[in-house]
Protein backbone atom coordinates (compact mmCIF):
# COMPACT_ATOMS: atom_id res chain seq x y z
CA UNK A 1 0.00 0.00 0.00
CA UNK A 2 2.84 2.37 0.53
CA UNK A 3 3.84 2.19 -3.15
CA UNK A 4 0.33 3.03 -4.33
CA UNK A 5 -0.01 5.99 -1.91
CA UNK A 6 3.22 7.54 -3.18
CA UNK A 7 1.83 8.11 -6.71
CA UNK A 8 -1.36 9.75 -5.44
CA UNK A 9 0.44 12.81 -4.01
CA UNK A 10 1.78 13.98 -7.39
CA UNK A 11 -1.42 13.45 -9.30
CA UNK A 12 -2.67 16.66 -10.92
CA UNK A 13 0.45 18.68 -10.20
CA UNK A 14 1.20 19.17 -13.90
CA UNK A 15 -2.30 20.56 -14.42
CA UNK A 16 -1.88 23.01 -11.55
CA UNK A 17 1.54 24.13 -12.79
CA UNK A 18 0.13 24.65 -16.28
CA UNK A 19 -2.82 26.62 -14.89
CA UNK A 20 -0.45 28.90 -12.98
CA UNK A 21 2.02 29.36 -15.86
CA UNK A 22 -0.52 29.93 -18.66
CA UNK A 23 -1.59 33.45 -17.59
CA UNK A 24 2.06 34.50 -17.25
CA UNK A 25 2.93 33.17 -20.70
CA UNK A 26 -0.16 34.86 -22.15
CA UNK A 27 0.78 38.18 -20.53
CA UNK A 28 4.31 37.99 -21.94
CA UNK A 29 3.04 37.19 -25.44
CA UNK A 30 0.46 40.00 -25.37
CA UNK A 31 3.12 42.44 -24.19
CA UNK A 32 5.48 41.39 -26.99
CA UNK A 33 2.80 41.81 -29.65
CA UNK A 34 1.76 45.17 -28.18
CA UNK A 35 5.39 46.28 -28.22
CA UNK A 36 5.69 45.44 -31.92
CA UNK A 37 2.48 47.35 -32.65
CA UNK A 38 3.80 50.30 -30.63
CA UNK A 39 7.08 50.33 -32.56
CA UNK A 40 5.16 50.17 -35.85
CA UNK A 41 2.95 53.11 -34.84
CA UNK A 42 5.99 55.17 -33.81
CA UNK A 43 7.70 54.44 -37.12
CA UNK A 44 4.61 55.37 -39.13
CA UNK A 45 4.27 58.58 -37.15
CA UNK A 46 7.89 59.49 -37.91
CA UNK A 47 7.48 58.69 -41.61
CA UNK A 48 4.32 60.77 -41.77
CA UNK A 49 5.97 63.75 -40.06
CA UNK A 50 8.84 63.62 -42.56
CA UNK A 51 6.50 63.36 -45.56
CA UNK A 52 4.36 66.25 -44.34
CA UNK A 53 7.44 68.41 -43.71
CA UNK A 54 8.79 67.72 -47.21
CA UNK A 55 5.41 68.59 -48.73
CA UNK A 56 5.27 71.84 -46.77
CA UNK A 57 8.85 72.61 -47.80
CA UNK A 58 7.73 72.36 -51.44
CA UNK A 59 4.75 74.60 -50.67
CA UNK A 60 2.18 71.85 -51.13
CA UNK A 61 -0.11 72.34 -48.13
CA UNK A 62 -2.74 69.95 -49.52
CA UNK A 63 -0.30 67.06 -49.79
CA UNK A 64 0.90 67.71 -46.25
CA UNK A 65 -2.65 67.62 -44.90
CA UNK A 66 -3.35 64.43 -46.85
CA UNK A 67 -0.17 62.80 -45.56
CA UNK A 68 -1.09 63.56 -41.95
CA UNK A 69 -4.73 62.49 -42.25
CA UNK A 70 -3.95 59.23 -44.04
CA UNK A 71 -0.64 58.32 -42.40
CA UNK A 72 -1.48 59.21 -38.81
CA UNK A 73 -5.24 59.24 -38.27
CA UNK A 74 -6.18 60.78 -34.94
CA UNK A 75 -2.80 62.47 -34.47
CA UNK A 76 -2.55 66.14 -33.62
CA UNK A 77 -0.08 68.20 -35.59
CA UNK A 78 1.69 71.53 -35.33
CA UNK A 79 3.95 73.36 -37.79
CA UNK A 80 7.05 75.38 -36.93
CA UNK A 81 9.00 77.56 -39.34
CA UNK A 82 12.43 78.98 -38.49
CA UNK A 83 15.82 79.54 -40.11
CA UNK A 84 14.70 78.26 -43.52
CA UNK A 85 13.26 75.04 -42.09
CA UNK A 86 9.70 73.88 -41.79
CA UNK A 87 9.06 71.29 -39.09
CA UNK A 88 5.99 69.19 -38.47
CA UNK A 89 5.38 67.87 -34.95
CA UNK A 90 2.92 64.98 -34.57
CA UNK A 91 1.47 63.64 -31.32
CA UNK A 92 -0.69 60.55 -30.93
CA UNK A 93 -1.70 58.04 -28.31
CA UNK A 94 -0.04 54.66 -28.35
CA UNK A 95 -2.24 51.72 -29.32
CA UNK A 96 -3.33 48.83 -27.13
CA UNK A 97 -2.17 48.30 -23.57
CA UNK A 98 0.34 51.13 -23.85
CA UNK A 99 -2.37 53.73 -24.57
CA UNK A 100 -1.16 55.97 -21.74
CA UNK A 101 2.21 56.49 -23.46
CA UNK A 102 2.33 59.56 -25.69
CA UNK A 103 4.00 59.13 -29.06
CA UNK A 104 5.76 62.11 -30.63
CA UNK A 105 7.52 62.54 -33.96
CA UNK A 106 9.14 65.50 -35.69
CA UNK A 107 10.07 65.88 -39.33
CA UNK A 108 11.90 68.88 -40.78
CA UNK A 109 12.67 69.94 -44.34
CA UNK A 110 14.20 72.92 -46.10
CA UNK A 111 11.59 75.53 -46.84
CA UNK A 112 11.21 76.49 -50.47
CA UNK A 113 13.16 73.46 -51.64
CA UNK A 114 16.52 75.11 -50.92
C-alpha positions as CSV (number, residue, x, y, z in Angstrom):
1,X,0.0,0.0,0.0
2,X,2.8,2.4,0.5
3,X,3.8,2.2,-3.1
4,X,0.3,3.0,-4.3
5,X,0.0,6.0,-1.9
6,X,3.2,7.5,-3.2
7,X,1.8,8.1,-6.7
8,X,-1.4,9.7,-5.4
9,X,0.4,12.8,-4.0
10,X,1.8,14.0,-7.4
11,X,-1.4,13.4,-9.3
12,X,-2.7,16.7,-10.9
13,X,0.5,18.7,-10.2
14,X,1.2,19.2,-13.9
15,X,-2.3,20.6,-14.4
16,X,-1.9,23.0,-11.6
17,X,1.5,24.1,-12.8
18,X,0.1,24.7,-16.3
19,X,-2.8,26.6,-14.9
20,X,-0.4,28.9,-13.0
21,X,2.0,29.4,-15.9
22,X,-0.5,29.9,-18.7
23,X,-1.6,33.5,-17.6
24,X,2.1,34.5,-17.3
25,X,2.9,33.2,-20.7
26,X,-0.2,34.9,-22.1
27,X,0.8,38.2,-20.5
28,X,4.3,38.0,-21.9
29,X,3.0,37.2,-25.4
30,X,0.5,40.0,-25.4
31,X,3.1,42.4,-24.2
32,X,5.5,41.4,-27.0
33,X,2.8,41.8,-29.7
34,X,1.8,45.2,-28.2
35,X,5.4,46.3,-28.2
36,X,5.7,45.4,-31.9
37,X,2.5,47.4,-32.7
38,X,3.8,50.3,-30.6
39,X,7.1,50.3,-32.6
40,X,5.2,50.2,-35.8
41,X,2.9,53.1,-34.8
42,X,6.0,55.2,-33.8
43,X,7.7,54.4,-37.1
44,X,4.6,55.4,-39.1
45,X,4.3,58.6,-37.1
46,X,7.9,59.5,-37.9
47,X,7.5,58.7,-41.6
48,X,4.3,60.8,-41.8
49,X,6.0,63.8,-40.1
50,X,8.8,63.6,-42.6
51,X,6.5,63.4,-45.6
52,X,4.4,66.3,-44.3
53,X,7.4,68.4,-43.7
54,X,8.8,67.7,-47.2
55,X,5.4,68.6,-48.7
56,X,5.3,71.8,-46.8
57,X,8.8,72.6,-47.8
58,X,7.7,72.4,-51.4
59,X,4.8,74.6,-50.7
60,X,2.2,71.9,-51.1
61,X,-0.1,72.3,-48.1
62,X,-2.7,69.9,-49.5
63,X,-0.3,67.1,-49.8
64,X,0.9,67.7,-46.3
65,X,-2.6,67.6,-44.9
66,X,-3.4,64.4,-46.9
67,X,-0.2,62.8,-45.6
68,X,-1.1,63.6,-41.9
69,X,-4.7,62.5,-42.2
70,X,-3.9,59.2,-44.0
71,X,-0.6,58.3,-42.4
72,X,-1.5,59.2,-38.8
73,X,-5.2,59.2,-38.3
74,X,-6.2,60.8,-34.9
75,X,-2.8,62.5,-34.5
76,X,-2.6,66.1,-33.6
77,X,-0.1,68.2,-35.6
78,X,1.7,71.5,-35.3
79,X,3.9,73.4,-37.8
80,X,7.1,75.4,-36.9
81,X,9.0,77.6,-39.3
82,X,12.4,79.0,-38.5
83,X,15.8,79.5,-40.1
84,X,14.7,78.3,-43.5
85,X,13.3,75.0,-42.1
86,X,9.7,73.9,-41.8
87,X,9.1,71.3,-39.1
88,X,6.0,69.2,-38.5
89,X,5.4,67.9,-34.9
90,X,2.9,65.0,-34.6
91,X,1.5,63.6,-31.3
92,X,-0.7,60.6,-30.9
93,X,-1.7,58.0,-28.3
94,X,0.0,54.7,-28.3
95,X,-2.2,51.7,-29.3
96,X,-3.3,48.8,-27.1
97,X,-2.2,48.3,-23.6
98,X,0.3,51.1,-23.9
99,X,-2.4,53.7,-24.6
100,X,-1.2,56.0,-21.7
101,X,2.2,56.5,-23.5
102,X,2.3,59.6,-25.7
103,X,4.0,59.1,-29.1
104,X,5.8,62.1,-30.6
105,X,7.5,62.5,-34.0
106,X,9.1,65.5,-35.7
107,X,10.1,65.9,-39.3
108,X,11.9,68.9,-40.8
109,X,12.7,69.9,-44.3
110,X,14.2,72.9,-46.1
111,X,11.6,75.5,-46.8
112,X,11.2,76.5,-50.5
113,X,13.2,73.5,-51.6
114,X,16.5,75.1,-50.9
